[in-house]
């Protein structure tokens, strides 16, 4: 599919990128240069070391020192040999990855001819795992350096927040540098700058989204209502410094920038490959203060295939409550043995072997608890919490419980489903703090999930305009609205584009360990000159 860079090149733009790509690597066409960027200094993966540019996790290509993988830094059409860091001197600002990116952007702006329109995409690694920052910035945030954080004890609650704040401070300086470069080049007055976060702060690693609930990976507002602003000389003085309540989704950036640049946002290339059309909307009128956003709906995380199948299964096929007192575990499939009536939610079709003996397991509706519990035929709790009371449930069997977290916004209302919506803790003005659940480890902060879906409960429904902090669950007072939005979520999930990612290919490591000399890069569809 086409990128913004490809579209803007069709109307004469010079296109530049630095930072995180994370959108393909297998062939040269998958790289930033293959997707329209004239110049691109990037890393391909989800994250890498800020100091050595090596991959964090096992790549399958071998250990390149200290448990790290190959170097993930690429310069337009070849590995960025000589630009990667080679040591962990945490006071050497010039070796820090974000400094390397800014050095490239500074050169591009300095050399750029202002008569040609410019599209510059800075996809900062900050603020992201592995949470590394120059020591000078940590010092500024500590109490000894005049900051707010006491890291003398080494407790993760304060240390992690201090690190996060230091990284944000470094990013602030990066943005200031970019703005100064545009102004020095006499280009600022004809520029629109968009600053957008891709998700809420990770409340498991020092991020704080107070007063919003939840964080990164959560469908609650703390995970999806993100920091964003627009600046630049093309923004009308009338709207500068004001706040807009218009709803804008990340997908809208593509269509909006195409509209502002006068480029065609349609994508015949993607259509020829059988892909759906771009679903972003042009929100330029809202951006320029000339109108409101046309967007009313925002699909969040889609449902998984298991929940989609359960939702599409006709009620008659789900089975009513079974009348049973025990299961015949020797019959395959299990047969219901008639006896005293007990209403169950479901009968499993597999053996459960807790200690060598085969028993039938099933779920029973517990009216006192208001949910289903898993039982076995020997009348003991599967989870070992006590003896089954075999209470009969007079209510009909619940509809299938949606397991994976997913969400959808329509207008003021947001529906969230799932039995474990992650990272939904409520934060305070100072977070993490001494009361935050803490376990020594990679991050330290332990953030619980929240069950929106349960038997007889589709999910959580919030009015995110009137109740942005998501205190008042409307699921039982507005069930028709919840069912309507669920239908939209289901339809969006069925029709989402889910690309085939492929399998691990050992040829990639052959390339890394051979011609690329320990650097990541494309390994397929290379001509003889680069193979």
C-alpha positions as CSV (number, residue, x, y, z in Angstrom):
1,X,0.0,0.0,0.0
2,X,1.0,3.6,-0.5
3,X,2.4,5.8,2.2
4,X,2.1,9.6,2.8
5,X,5.6,10.0,1.4
6,X,4.7,8.3,-1.8
7,X,1.7,10.5,-2.3
8,X,3.5,13.7,-1.5
9,X,6.3,12.9,-3.9
10,X,3.7,12.9,-6.7
11,X,3.1,16.6,-6.1
12,X,6.8,17.5,-5.9
13,X,7.7,17.1,-2.2
14,X,11.2,16.1,-1.0
15,X,10.6,13.4,1.7
16,X,12.7,12.7,4.7
17,X,12.4,10.3,7.7
18,X,14.3,9.5,10.8
19,X,13.4,7.1,13.6
20,X,11.3,4.1,14.0
21,X,9.9,2.2,10.9
22,X,8.4,-1.1,12.2
23,X,6.5,-1.5,9.0
24,X,8.4,-4.0,6.9
25,X,11.9,-5.1,6.0
26,X,11.8,-8.3,3.9
27,X,12.4,-6.5,0.5
28,X,13.8,-3.1,-0.6
29,X,10.2,-2.2,-1.4
30,X,9.2,-2.7,2.3
31,X,11.8,-0.2,3.5
32,X,11.2,3.5,4.0
33,X,13.0,4.3,0.8
34,X,10.9,1.7,-1.0
35,X,7.8,3.5,0.3
36,X,8.7,6.9,-0.9
37,X,11.3,8.5,1.4
38,X,14.2,10.1,-0.4
39,X,16.3,9.9,2.8
40,X,15.6,7.7,5.7
41,X,17.8,6.9,8.8
42,X,15.7,4.3,10.7
43,X,15.5,1.1,12.7
44,X,13.2,-1.6,11.4
45,X,12.1,-3.3,14.6
46,X,9.9,-2.6,17.6
47,X,12.8,-1.3,19.6
48,X,16.5,-1.3,19.9
49,X,19.2,-0.1,22.2
50,X,19.5,3.7,22.4
51,X,23.3,3.3,22.8
52,X,24.4,0.5,20.5
53,X,21.4,0.3,18.2
54,X,21.2,-3.4,18.6
55,X,18.0,-5.4,18.9
56,X,16.8,-6.1,22.4
57,X,15.4,-9.6,21.9
58,X,16.7,-12.8,20.4
59,X,16.7,-12.4,16.7
60,X,17.6,-15.9,15.9
61,X,20.8,-14.6,14.2
62,X,23.1,-15.2,17.1
63,X,24.4,-13.3,20.1
64,X,26.3,-10.1,19.1
65,X,27.4,-9.3,22.6
66,X,25.8,-8.8,26.0
67,X,22.7,-10.9,24.9
68,X,21.9,-8.4,22.2
69,X,21.2,-9.2,18.6
70,X,22.4,-7.5,15.3
71,X,22.5,-3.8,14.8
72,X,19.2,-2.4,13.7
73,X,20.0,0.9,11.9
74,X,19.6,1.5,8.2
75,X,20.5,4.4,6.0
76,X,18.1,4.7,3.1
77,X,19.4,1.9,0.9
78,X,22.1,0.2,3.0
79,X,23.1,-0.6,6.6
80,X,24.1,2.5,8.5
81,X,27.7,1.4,9.0
82,X,29.7,3.8,11.1
83,X,26.6,5.5,12.5
84,X,25.8,3.0,15.2
85,X,26.9,3.4,18.8
86,X,29.7,1.1,20.0
87,X,29.8,1.6,23.8
88,X,27.6,2.4,26.7
89,X,29.0,5.8,27.8
90,X,25.7,7.2,29.1
91,X,27.1,10.7,29.2
92,X,28.1,10.8,25.5
93,X,25.2,12.7,24.0
94,X,26.5,12.3,20.5
95,X,26.2,8.5,20.7
96,X,22.6,8.5,21.9
97,X,20.3,7.3,19.1
98,X,18.0,10.3,19.2
99,X,21.0,12.6,18.7
100,X,22.0,10.6,15.7
101,X,18.6,11.0,14.2
102,X,18.5,14.7,14.9
103,X,21.9,15.1,13.3
104,X,20.5,13.6,10.1
105,X,17.5,15.8,10.2
106,X,19.6,18.9,10.8
107,X,21.7,18.1,7.8
108,X,18.6,17.5,5.6
109,X,17.1,20.8,6.6
110,X,20.4,22.7,6.3
111,X,20.9,21.4,2.7
112,X,17.3,21.7,1.7
113,X,16.2,24.1,-1.1
114,X,13.2,26.0,0.5
115,X,11.6,26.5,-3.0
116,X,10.8,22.7,-2.9
117,X,8.1,21.6,-0.6
118,X,9.3,19.3,2.2
119,X,7.7,16.4,4.1
120,X,9.7,15.5,7.2
121,X,8.7,12.6,9.4
122,X,10.4,12.3,12.8
123,X,9.3,9.0,14.3
124,X,11.1,9.4,17.6
125,X,12.2,6.3,19.5
126,X,11.4,8.3,22.6
127,X,9.5,7.6,24.9
128,X,9.7,3.8,24.5
129,X,11.4,0.6,25.7
130,X,14.2,0.1,26.6
131,X,13.9,3.3,28.6
132,X,17.4,4.6,28.3
133,X,18.4,8.2,28.5
134,X,21.7,10.2,28.9
135,X,22.8,10.6,32.5
136,X,22.7,14.4,32.3
137,X,18.9,14.3,31.9
138,X,18.5,11.9,34.8
139,X,20.6,14.2,36.9
140,X,18.3,17.1,36.1
141,X,15.2,15.1,37.3
142,X,16.7,13.9,40.6
143,X,16.4,15.9,43.9
144,X,20.1,16.4,44.0
145,X,19.9,18.0,40.5
146,X,16.9,20.3,41.4
147,X,14.2,17.9,40.2
148,X,11.4,16.1,41.9
149,X,12.5,12.5,42.1
150,X,14.3,10.8,45.0
151,X,16.1,7.8,43.5
152,X,18.5,7.4,46.4
153,X,16.8,4.2,47.5
154,X,16.7,2.7,44.1
155,X,13.0,1.9,44.4
156,X,11.4,1.4,41.0
157,X,8.4,3.6,41.8
158,X,10.5,6.7,41.8
159,X,13.4,5.6,39.6
160,X,11.1,4.5,36.7
161,X,9.1,7.7,36.8
162,X,12.3,9.8,36.9
163,X,13.6,7.9,33.8
164,X,10.4,8.4,32.0
165,X,10.3,12.2,32.8
166,X,13.9,12.5,31.7
167,X,13.1,10.9,28.3
168,X,10.2,13.2,27.8
169,X,12.4,16.2,28.6
170,X,14.9,15.0,26.0
171,X,12.1,14.7,23.4
172,X,11.0,18.3,24.3
173,X,14.5,19.5,23.4
174,X,14.4,17.5,20.1
175,X,11.2,19.2,19.1
176,X,12.6,22.6,20.1
177,X,15.7,21.9,17.9
178,X,13.4,21.0,14.9
179,X,11.4,24.2,15.2
180,X,14.5,26.3,15.5
181,X,15.9,24.7,12.3
182,X,12.7,25.4,10.4
183,X,12.7,29.0,11.6
184,X,16.4,29.5,10.7
185,X,15.6,28.2,7.3
186,X,12.8,30.7,6.9
187,X,10.4,27.8,6.4
188,X,8.3,27.9,9.6
189,X,5.7,30.3,8.4
190,X,4.7,28.0,5.6
191,X,4.8,24.8,7.7
192,X,2.2,22.7,9.6
193,X,3.7,20.5,12.3
194,X,1.7,17.7,13.8
195,X,2.8,16.1,17.1
196,X,1.0,12.9,17.8
197,X,1.5,10.1,20.3
198,X,0.6,6.6,19.1
199,X,-0.8,5.5,22.5
200,X,-1.2,6.5,26.1
201,X,1.7,6.4,28.5
202,X,2.7,2.9,29.8
203,X,1.5,3.0,33.4
204,X,3.5,-0.1,34.0
205,X,6.8,1.7,33.2
206,X,6.5,5.2,34.6
207,X,3.8,6.7,32.4
208,X,1.0,8.6,34.0
209,X,-2.3,9.4,32.2
210,X,-4.1,11.0,35.2
211,X,-7.0,11.8,35.3
212,X,-7.7,9.3,32.6
213,X,-8.1,5.6,33.4
214,X,-5.7,3.0,32.0
215,X,-2.6,3.2,29.8
216,X,-0.8,1.7,26.8
217,X,-2.4,-1.6,25.6
218,X,-5.7,-0.6,27.2
219,X,-8.9,0.4,25.5
220,X,-9.7,2.8,28.3
221,X,-9.2,6.5,27.6
222,X,-5.7,6.5,29.2
223,X,-4.6,4.1,26.4
224,X,-6.3,5.7,23.4
225,X,-6.9,9.4,24.1
226,X,-3.4,10.7,23.4
227,X,-1.4,13.8,23.5
228,X,-1.4,15.7,20.2
229,X,-1.1,19.2,19.0
230,X,-0.7,21.2,15.7
231,X,1.6,24.1,15.3
232,X,3.4,26.1,12.5
233,X,2.9,29.3,10.6
234,X,0.0,27.9,8.5
235,X,-2.1,27.4,11.6
236,X,-4.5,30.4,11.8
237,X,-3.7,32.9,14.6
238,X,-7.4,32.6,15.6
239,X,-7.0,29.0,16.7
240,X,-3.5,29.0,18.0
241,X,-3.4,28.2,21.7
242,X,-7.0,26.8,21.7
243,X,-8.2,23.3,22.3
244,X,-10.4,21.3,19.9
245,X,-12.8,18.6,20.9
246,X,-12.9,17.2,17.4
247,X,-12.3,13.5,17.2
248,X,-9.3,12.6,15.0
249,X,-7.9,9.1,14.5
250,X,-4.4,8.2,13.6
251,X,-5.6,6.9,10.2
252,X,-6.8,10.4,9.4
253,X,-3.2,11.8,9.1
254,X,-2.8,10.2,5.6
255,X,-5.9,11.7,4.1
256,X,-5.4,15.0,5.8
257,X,-1.9,15.6,4.6
258,X,-2.8,14.5,1.1
259,X,-5.6,17.1,1.1
260,X,-3.3,19.9,2.4
261,X,-0.6,19.1,-0.1
262,X,-3.1,18.7,-3.0
263,X,-2.3,14.9,-3.5
264,X,-4.8,12.2,-4.5
265,X,-5.4,10.1,-1.4
266,X,-6.8,7.1,-3.3
267,X,-4.5,4.1,-3.6
268,X,-4.8,2.2,-6.9
269,X,-1.6,0.3,-6.0
270,X,-3.2,-1.2,-2.9
271,X,-6.5,-1.9,-4.8
272,X,-4.6,-3.8,-7.5
273,X,-3.2,-6.0,-4.7
274,X,-6.7,-6.7,-3.4
275,X,-6.4,-4.4,-0.3
276,X,-9.3,-2.2,1.0
277,X,-9.2,1.5,0.3
278,X,-7.7,3.9,2.9
279,X,-10.2,4.5,5.7
280,X,-8.7,7.8,7.0
281,X,-10.8,11.0,6.7
282,X,-9.7,14.5,5.7
283,X,-9.8,16.5,9.0
284,X,-7.9,19.5,7.6
285,X,-10.8,21.9,8.2
286,X,-10.8,21.0,11.9
287,X,-7.0,21.3,11.9
288,X,-7.1,24.8,10.4
289,X,-9.9,25.9,12.6
290,X,-12.3,26.2,9.7
291,X,-14.8,23.5,10.7
292,X,-15.2,20.3,12.7
293,X,-14.0,16.8,12.1
294,X,-16.2,14.5,10.0
295,X,-15.2,11.6,12.1
296,X,-17.8,10.1,14.4
297,X,-16.6,6.5,14.8
298,X,-13.2,5.2,16.0
299,X,-12.6,1.5,15.8
300,X,-10.1,0.5,18.5
301,X,-8.6,-3.0,19.0
302,X,-10.5,-5.5,16.8
303,X,-12.1,-8.7,18.1
304,X,-10.1,-11.9,17.7
305,X,-11.4,-14.8,15.6
306,X,-12.7,-16.9,18.5
307,X,-14.9,-14.0,19.8
308,X,-16.1,-13.3,16.2
309,X,-17.1,-16.9,15.8
310,X,-18.9,-17.0,19.1
311,X,-20.7,-13.7,18.3
312,X,-21.8,-15.0,14.9
313,X,-23.0,-18.4,16.2
314,X,-26.8,-18.5,16.1
315,X,-28.4,-18.7,19.6
316,X,-30.0,-22.1,18.8
317,X,-26.5,-23.5,18.1
318,X,-25.1,-22.4,21.5
319,X,-27.2,-24.9,23.4
320,X,-29.6,-24.3,26.2
321,X,-28.7,-25.2,29.8
322,X,-28.1,-28.9,30.1
323,X,-30.0,-31.1,32.6
324,X,-27.4,-33.2,34.4
325,X,-26.1,-34.3,37.7
326,X,-22.9,-35.9,36.4
327,X,-21.0,-36.6,33.2
328,X,-20.2,-40.0,31.7
329,X,-16.5,-39.4,31.2
330,X,-16.0,-42.8,29.4
331,X,-18.3,-41.8,26.5
332,X,-16.9,-39.9,23.5
333,X,-18.3,-37.4,23.0
334,X,-19.5,-37.0,26.6
335,X,-23.1,-38.0,27.2
336,X,-25.4,-36.3,29.6
337,X,-26.5,-38.7,32.4
338,X,-30.0,-37.9,33.5
339,X,-30.5,-37.1,37.1
340,X,-31.4,-34.2,39.3
341,X,-31.7,-31.0,37.3
342,X,-28.8,-28.6,37.3
343,X,-28.6,-25.8,34.8
344,X,-25.1,-25.4,33.2
345,X,-23.6,-22.9,30.9
346,X,-21.6,-25.3,28.8
347,X,-20.3,-28.8,28.7
348,X,-16.7,-29.3,27.7
349,X,-15.8,-32.0,25.2
350,X,-12.4,-32.7,26.6
351,X,-11.0,-34.7,29.5
352,X,-9.5,-32.8,32.4
353,X,-6.7,-34.7,34.1
354,X,-5.9,-33.0,37.4
355,X,-4.1,-35.9,39.0
356,X,-4.1,-38.9,36.7
357,X,-7.8,-39.6,36.8
358,X,-10.1,-38.5,33.9
359,X,-13.1,-36.4,34.8
360,X,-15.6,-34.5,32.8
361,X,-15.4,-30.7,33.3
362,X,-18.2,-28.2,32.7
363,X,-19.3,-24.8,33.7
364,X,-22.3,-24.0,35.9
365,X,-24.1,-20.8,36.3
366,X,-23.7,-19.6,39.9
367,X,-26.6,-17.3,40.7
368,X,-25.0,-16.1,44.0
369,X,-21.8,-15.1,42.3
370,X,-23.5,-13.9,39.1
371,X,-21.1,-15.7,36.8
372,X,-20.0,-19.0,35.5
373,X,-17.6,-21.3,37.3
374,X,-15.7,-24.3,36.1
375,X,-16.6,-27.5,37.8
376,X,-15.6,-31.2,37.4
377,X,-17.8,-34.3,37.8
378,X,-16.3,-35.2,41.2
379,X,-17.9,-32.0,42.6
380,X,-14.6,-30.1,43.3
381,X,-13.6,-26.7,42.0
382,X,-11.2,-26.9,39.1
383,X,-9.4,-23.9,40.6
384,X,-9.1,-25.6,44.0
385,X,-11.0,-22.9,45.9
386,X,-13.5,-25.3,47.6
387,X,-16.2,-27.8,47.2
388,X,-18.9,-27.3,44.6
389,X,-22.4,-26.6,46.0
390,X,-24.1,-27.7,42.9
391,X,-26.5,-24.8,43.1
392,X,-29.2,-24.8,40.4
393,X,-29.6,-21.7,38.2
394,X,-33.1,-20.8,37.2
395,X,-31.9,-18.3,34.6
396,X,-31.3,-19.3,31.0
397,X,-27.7,-19.9,29.8
398,X,-25.7,-16.7,29.3
399,X,-24.5,-15.7,25.8
400,X,-20.8,-16.4,25.1
401,X,-18.5,-14.1,27.1
402,X,-16.2,-12.0,24.9
403,X,-12.7,-13.0,26.0
404,X,-10.2,-10.7,24.3
405,X,-10.3,-7.0,24.9
406,X,-11.6,-4.9,22.0
407,X,-13.4,-1.6,21.7
408,X,-15.2,0.8,19.5
409,X,-16.2,4.5,19.8
410,X,-19.4,5.9,18.2
411,X,-20.0,9.6,19.0
412,X,-19.9,10.1,22.7
413,X,-20.2,6.4,23.6
414,X,-17.4,3.8,23.8
415,X,-17.9,0.1,24.2
416,X,-15.1,-2.1,25.6
417,X,-15.4,-5.9,25.8
418,X,-13.1,-8.5,27.2
419,X,-12.6,-10.5,30.4
420,X,-9.2,-8.9,31.0
421,X,-8.8,-5.4,29.7
422,X,-5.2,-4.7,30.6
423,X,-3.5,-1.9,32.5
424,X,-6.7,-0.2,33.7
425,X,-5.5,1.1,37.0
426,X,-6.6,4.6,38.1
427,X,-3.6,6.9,38.6
428,X,-3.1,10.0,40.8
429,X,-1.3,13.2,40.2
430,X,1.9,11.5,41.5
431,X,2.2,8.1,40.0
432,X,3.9,5.6,40.5
433,X,4.0,6.2,44.3
434,X,4.5,4.3,47.5
435,X,1.0,2.7,47.3
436,X,1.4,1.5,43.7
437,X,1.6,-2.3,43.4
438,X,5.3,-3.0,43.1
439,X,7.4,-6.2,42.4
440,X,11.1,-6.0,41.6
441,X,11.7,-6.8,38.0
442,X,12.1,-5.2,34.6
443,X,9.6,-2.5,35.3
444,X,8.6,-3.1,38.9
445,X,5.1,-1.6,38.7
446,X,2.4,-4.2,38.5
447,X,-0.8,-3.0,36.9
448,X,-4.0,-5.1,37.2
449,X,-6.5,-5.7,34.5
450,X,-10.3,-5.3,34.6
451,X,-13.1,-7.6,33.5
452,X,-15.6,-5.7,31.3
453,X,-17.3,-8.8,29.9
454,X,-18.9,-11.5,32.1
455,X,-21.9,-13.8,31.8
456,X,-25.0,-11.6,31.1
457,X,-22.7,-8.6,30.7
458,X,-21.6,-7.7,27.1
459,X,-18.9,-5.3,28.2
460,X,-18.4,-1.7,29.6
461,X,-20.2,1.3,28.1
462,X,-19.0,4.8,28.8
463,X,-20.0,8.3,27.6
464,X,-16.4,9.5,27.1
465,X,-17.5,13.1,26.5
466,X,-19.5,13.5,29.7
467,X,-17.4,11.0,31.7
468,X,-13.8,11.0,30.2
469,X,-12.5,9.4,33.3
470,X,-14.8,6.4,32.8
471,X,-16.4,6.0,36.2
472,X,-20.0,5.4,35.2
473,X,-20.6,2.1,33.3
474,X,-23.9,2.5,31.3
475,X,-24.1,-1.1,30.0
476,X,-27.2,-1.9,32.0
477,X,-29.0,1.4,31.5
478,X,-28.3,1.7,27.8
479,X,-28.2,-1.9,26.5
480,X,-29.6,-1.0,23.1
481,X,-26.8,1.4,22.5
482,X,-24.3,-1.2,23.6
483,X,-25.7,-3.8,21.3
484,X,-25.7,-1.3,18.4
485,X,-22.0,-0.4,18.9
486,X,-21.2,-4.1,19.4
487,X,-22.6,-4.8,15.9
488,X,-20.3,-2.0,14.5
489,X,-17.3,-3.5,16.4
490,X,-18.1,-6.9,15.0
491,X,-18.4,-5.7,11.5
492,X,-15.2,-3.7,11.7
493,X,-13.4,-6.7,13.1
494,X,-14.6,-9.0,10.4
495,X,-13.5,-6.6,7.7
496,X,-10.2,-5.5,9.1
497,X,-7.1,-5.9,7.1
498,X,-5.0,-8.5,8.8
499,X,-1.8,-9.1,6.8
500,X,-0.1,-12.4,6.6
501,X,3.2,-11.8,8.4
502,X,4.9,-14.9,7.1
503,X,7.3,-17.3,8.9
504,X,10.9,-16.9,10.1
505,X,13.3,-17.1,7.2
506,X,16.9,-18.2,7.9
507,X,18.0,-16.3,4.8
508,X,17.5,-13.1,6.8
509,X,20.3,-14.2,9.2
510,X,22.4,-15.3,6.2
511,X,22.2,-11.7,5.0
512,X,22.9,-10.2,8.4
513,X,25.9,-12.4,9.1
514,X,27.3,-12.1,5.6
515,X,27.1,-9.0,3.4
516,X,25.5,-6.8,6.1
517,X,28.3,-7.4,8.6
518,X,26.0,-7.7,11.6
519,X,23.3,-5.2,10.5
520,X,19.7,-5.8,9.8
521,X,18.3,-5.2,6.3
522,X,16.2,-6.6,3.5
523,X,17.1,-10.0,2.2
524,X,14.6,-10.8,-0.6
525,X,14.3,-9.5,-4.1
526,X,17.8,-8.1,-4.2
527,X,19.5,-7.7,-7.5
528,X,23.0,-9.1,-8.2
529,X,24.6,-5.8,-7.3
530,X,23.4,-6.0,-3.8
531,X,22.9,-9.7,-3.2
